[in-house]
Amino acid sequence: MVRLLHENGVKLYSTGGTQTFIENLQIPVTAAEELTGYPSIFGGRVKTLHPAIMGGILYRRDDAGDVAQAEQYNIPAIDLVIVDLYPFEETLASGASEEDIIEKIDIGGISLIRATAKNFKDTLIVSSRSQYADIVDLLSAKSGATDLEDRRKYAGEAFAVSSHYDGAINSFFISKEAAADAALYDFQKLPSQTLRYGENPHQSATYFGDLEGIFEKLHGKELSYNNLVDVDACVSLIDEFEGANPTFAIIKHTNACGIATAATAKEAYDNALACDPVSAFGGVVITNTKVDLATAEELNKLFMEILIAPEYEDAALALLQSKKNRILLKRNEVDLPKIMFKTILNGVLVQDKDLAMETAAQFTTVTDKTPTENELKALEFAMKVCKHTKSNTIVFAKENQLLASGTGQTSRVDALRQAIDKANAFGFDLKGSVMASDAFFPFPDCVEIAHLAGITAVVQPGGSIRDKDSIAYCNANGVAMVTTGIRHFKH
């Protein structure tokens, strides 16, 4: 890049090691000290924070007052700034001392990035080494010039670099406190990854764990905090279908908006998408089977954040990689922890993961009518989905396909009505379907509403002192009900 700039008659200013590098290329370069009149001071902490440099970047070329002041104080126009920030994250990951980590907090570099990006009308900022090749192509194509949209684009990327960098520093300062809150886990000994931000942009976040041990990233941008939360939900749900026929699940905000099992991967995906194609937009997709080309052609039509699979056909992978930001993960066979925790108040809650999953063999039929074989299979499927859906929840399913769910409602009746409305909205006839509930029914109202909608069998934990009311309604209306004896709240 510096050769290209030199060939286009650009005067170069630099500091420290970068200056030496340019000199070794036999390219003329002026030390920043000559411009500022000050040497690098305080152990290199102050080199570029000077009006001769910051003013040269920030003064407005179309403002007569700014131009006059620049001339008055002999401040040259600086039109292009290239910054390679101190390697803070690399130093942190190396296990360096706190003193060394602190010294890798770049002050001047961040200031140069922000100043140049702010004045993008007149200046171009190159804020990352990953941009060098594109910048060379851009300057070569335009004979060293750039237009306003070019500069606006790189200004936006510069603030993303600045935000990520500040987030990493913020995470460093709060990580010790976070680890102390969760004293059971020595986070400091785990691999760590600073995320762009947390659940919302104003929250900083760090992931402690070995993602590379679980997934091989084949394509796409970096995983975000919310991506990771959804990926965790995906993995937990799809593991219920280990060894099953091809299964696809589509997750949105940790809840399944579609899931189906079928004879082929394509059929499973088509059926999963049919459940709620609106919510599927921007979702996370996971499967327990190899993604073939026929399935990839359908997947490629959906805007999704992430696709997770154990394998991909070469042609399928090539097609799916056509979308620049789509994240493609290949899941490795790794045993995951069997405990989970969450921070609350000034402490931490730790519990076993919910690894229970009831099959037809554990169901207890409590009604006069016994579920048919097909209904039992549908009830098993519905309960797997119900277990991984936010409480209060109601799930409607038929054998091997989710039809609709009501998620995270304060009333089970509200969850039920939400599920019915969604099923109707996407053209599903609930006649002959089954219903699963994550908790017992304290009143018979849910069973009655579901029966009127068309369901023929119900699975629920049981245990209410008024179970008999729901059972009586089922008996009077020819609905089968089974209980599991196990509740699956998910808060």
N, C-alpha and C positions, 0 to 999 in steps of 0.2 A: 504493500500500500504506500509506504513512504517513497518508494521509487516512482510510483505513478504520480504522487503529489509533486515530487521534485521535477519530474519531466514536464509537468503542467505549470511550472514556475511558482509554486507555492513556497512561501517562506516558512520554515519549520522552527518552532520553539519546543523545548523539552527540558526534562529534569532527570537527574540521577541515572539509573541504569538504562532507561529508555534512550537518554541522550547518548550514552556510551555505545549502545547498540547501533544507533543511527550513524554515529561517527565511524564505527567499524565497517559500515557499508560504503564509506567514502562519499557520504551525502552531507552537504552543508547543513548544520543545525545550530541554532543560537540558544545558549543556556538561558533559562528563565531568569536566572540571577541578573543577567545583563539587562533584561527588560525591567525588573523590579528595583534594581539597585540594592537588593538585600541578598545575602547568601542563604542557603538552607540552614535554618536554625532550630534549636530545641530538639536535637537528635533527628532532624528530618520531619518533625511534626508540622512545621510551617515552611512552605515553599511557594505555593501558588495563590495563597489568600492575600491578594494585593490588588489595589485599584487598577494597576497597569494591566493585569490579567483579567480580573473579574469585570472591570470596566470595558475592556476590549471585547468581551463576550456580550455584555448586557446592554451597551448603549444602542439606542434605536437609530438605525441609519436614515430613517425618514423623518426624524425629529431634529429640527434646526438647532434647538438648545442643546440636545445631546451631542450632536456633531461638533458644535462650537466648543463644548467642554472637552471633548476628546482631543480636539486640536490644541486647546489651551494647555492641557496637561500631557501632551505628547503620548496619548494612548492609541496604540495601533488597533485597527479592526482585526479581530480574531474571528474567522468565518467557519472554521471547522475544529472541533475538539474531539480527540480520541482518548478515552479513559479506560484503563484496565485496573479495576479496583483491587485493593489489597485482598489477598485470599483468606478472608475471615473464616468462611465455612471449612475450608481445607485445613486451616490451622486448628480450628476447634475439633475437627474429626481426627486429627493426628494425635490427640491426647496431650497437646502442649500445655505449658503452665498458664495460669490465669494471666500473668504478666505479659507473656508472649501473645496470648489471645487478644488482650486489650490493645496491644500495639498494632494489631492488624485491623483495627477499626479505622477505616479510611475517612478522613475529614475533608481534605482538599479535593479528592476525587469525586466524592458525592456532591460537593458544592459546585464543582465544574459541570457535572452532569445536569444538575437541576438548573443552573444558570443558563446553560446552552439550550436545554430543552424549553425553558421559559421563553427565550428569545428566538424561537424556531422560525419566525418570520425572516430573520437575517442569518441565522447560524444553524449548522448541522452538527448533531451529536452522534458519535459512535460510542455506545456505552458497553459493548460486550465483544469479546473476541469472536463470538459466533456470528457476528455481523460482517466481519472483515471481507469475506469473499463476495457477499452481496454488494457491499459498498464499492469494492473494486469494479465489479460489473457495472454498477450504476454510474460511477464517475467515468469509466471508460466509454460507456455508451453515450454520455452527454458531454464529453470533452472537458470533464472536471467540474461541470455545473450541476446544480440540482434545482428542482422547482419547489414551490411551497408545499405541495402535497407530499413530496419526498421527505421534506424536513418535518412536517407534521407527523408523519408515520413514525419516524425515528425518535421524535420527541416523546410520543406515547410509549414506545418501547423503553425509552430511557427511564421514565417514571416507574414502569414495571420493574426494571432492574433495581432502581432505588428502593422501591417498596419491599422487594424481596430481601435486599441486603439489610435494610433496617429491621425487617421481621426476624431475620436470623440473629441479629444482635439482641433484639428484644427477647427472643426465645432463650438465648444464652443467659440473660439476666434472671429470667423467671424459672429456668429449668431446675435450679437447685431447690427452689421453694416447692415446685411441683413434685420433685422426687421425694422431698421431705414429707409432703402430704400423703404420698403413697409409699410409706417407708417399707412396706412389704416387698416392693419391687425396686431393684437398684437400676434405675433407668440409665444412670451414667455409664453402666457397663454394656448397654445395648447400643447397636448401631442407631444413629439418629439421622433424621432428614427434616430440614426446615421446610415448612410448607409456605406457599405464597401468602396465605392467610388462613384463619380458622373458619368457623361456621359462617361468619360474615366478614367482610373486608376489614372491619376495624378491629378484628381479633387476630392476634398472632398465634401460631401453632407449630408444633413439632411432632413428628411421628417417631416414636422409639420402637424399633423392631427391625427384623430382617426381611424386608419385602422381597429382595432378590432370591431369598430362599423359598418363597412361596410361589412367586410368579416370574416368568421370563417375559420381559416387556419387548414386544415385537414391533410396536409402532405407536406414534402419537405423543401428545404432550405429557407433562408431569401430572401425577395424580394429586388432586386437591384434598383438603380435609373432608368435604362432603362426598367426594368420590370414594374415599377410603371407607367412610361409614356405610355407603351403599354397597361397596364391594364386600364388606364383612357380612352384611345382610344377605347378599347373593350367595356367598359361600355356605353360610349356615343353612339356607333353604335348599340349595341344590344337593347338599350332602344327605338330605333325607331321601334322595333318589339315587343313591349310590347303587350300582348294579342294575338299575331299572333300564327299560327301553329308552331310546333317545328322549331327553327332556329339555325343554327350554323354559327359562323364567325371565321375566322382564320386571325390574325393580324400579320404583320411583319413591324417593324419600323413605327408603328401607322397607316399603310394603310392596308385595307382588301385585302389579296391575295386570299381569298375565302369566300363566304357567300351564304347560300341557306336556303330556307324554304321548308318544305315537310310535308307529313302526319305523318311520324315517325321521331324520333330523329336520328336513324341510316341512313335513307335516306337523311336527311338534312345534316348530317356530310359527308356522301359519296359524295354528290353533291358539298359541299363546298370544300372538299379536291381536287376533280377533277379539279377545276378551275386552280390551280397552285400548284401541289404537291411538286415542287422543292422549292419554296419560303416558303411553309408551314413548312419545316424542321427548327426546333428551334423556331417556332412561339408561339404565345399565342392564345389559343382557348377559346371561350366563347359561351354559349348557354342560351336560355331563358326557357329551359325545363329540366326535370329530366333526368339524365344520367342513362340509364338502362344497363344491362349486355351486350346485343348484341352490343350496341353502344360503350361501354367501350372496348370490344374486338377489335374493329376497331381502336379506339383511342390509344390503347396500342401499336399499331404497329408504331405509329408516334413518333419521337423524338420531344417533345414540352417542352417549358419552364414552361408553366402554363396552367391549365384548370380551368375555372370558370363556375359554374352552381348553380342554386337555390336549387337543390337537387341531391342526388346520391342514387341509390339502394345500399344496403349493399354489395351485391356481386360485383357490379361494382366498388365500392370504394375500396374493398379489392384487386381487380385486379389492379386498377390504382396505388395503393400504392406500387406495386412491384418494381417500379423504384425509387431509393433512393432519387434523387434530384428533381424529378418532383414536382412542387408546385400545390397543389389542394386547391382551395378556394371555400367555400360555401357562396354565396352572400346573405346578409340580405336585407330586405326591408327597405331602408333608403333613405330619401329625400336628394339629393345632392344640393350644392349651385347653384344658378342660375346666378352667376357672375363669371368672370375669370379675371386673370391679368397676366402680363408679365413685367419683368424688362427690361427697355431700357435706354441707356445713363445714366443719373444720376437721373432717375425717374422711375415711374411705370405707365403702361397703364392698365386701368380697363375698362371692357366692360361687357355687358350682354352676357350670353351664347347664341349661335345660337339655339334657341328652335323652330324655325319655320320649318314646314315640310308640303309641299304642296301635296294634294291628287288630284285625278282626278277631284273632284268637283271644285278645284281652277285653273285647267288648262284652258288656252284659246287656242282653235284651231285656227291657223292662216293660214292654208293651205286649199286647196279645199278638200283634202282627210281628213276624220275624222278617228282618231285611232279606231281600233276595241276594244272590251272589253278586250281581251287578251293583246293587245298592251298597253292599259291604265294601266293594272295591272303591266305589265313589266316596263312601264315608271315610275310608282310610286316606284317600287322596285329599279330601277336604280338610281333614284334621291336620295333615302335614302343613298345608298352607296356613291354616288357622293359627297353628303354633307360632308361626313366624310373622304374624300380622299384629300391629299395635292394638292393644286393648282399649276400649271394648271392641270386639270384632264379631262379625257374622260372615261366614263364607258359604256361598252357593257353588256347587260343583256337580258335574256328572263324571262318569268314569274317565279319568285321565285328563280332565280339563276344568280349569277354574272358569266359572261363569261370571261371578261378581263377588265383591266383598265390601263390607262396611268397616271402616278402619278408624281407630282412635277416637271413638265417640264417648261422650260422658254418659249416655244412656244406651243400653243394649237395643232398645226399640229403635232409637235413632240409627244405630248401626245397621239394623235389619232393613229399615226403610231406605237407607242410602244404598244398600246392596240391591234391593228390588229396583230402585230407580235406575241404577247403573245397568243392570241386566236388561231392562226394558229399552234403555237408550241405545244399546248396541245390538238390539234385535234378538236377544236370547229368550227363548220360551222356557220358563222355569218348571213347566209341567214334567214330572218325572225326575226332577233333580233332587239333590240332598242338601241338607244344611248342617254346618258345624258351628259350634259356639265355644269360645275359649273359657267360659265359665257357666255355672248352672243358671237355670231360669227361676227367679223367685216368684214369677207369676206365669200364667199360661198364655199371656198376650202374644209373645214372640212366636210360639208354636202355632197359634191361631192365625196370625198374620201370614206366616210362611206357608201354612197349609192352603190358605186362600189364594196364595200366589202360585201354588202348584207343586210344592215339595212333597215327597212321599216318605222320606226317612230323615232322622235327626241323630246327630251324635253330640253329646255334651258330657261334662264331667260328672254331673249328679252331685247330690249332697245337700240340696236345699231342703229345708223343713217342709217346703211346699212342692216337692218333686211330684207328689201324687196329683196335683192339679194339672200339670202339664201332661203327665202320663194319661190321666183320665180323658183329656181332650184328644190325645192321639188315639186312644182306644175307641172313642166315640166316632172318629172320623177316618179310621183305617190308615193311620200313619204309624210307621215303625219308629221306635226310639231305642237307642243304645246309650249306655253310659260307660265312661272309661275309668272313673275313680281318680283321675289325674287332671289337675287344672293347668292351663298354659297361659297365664298372664304374661304380657310383654309390655312393660312400661318404659 
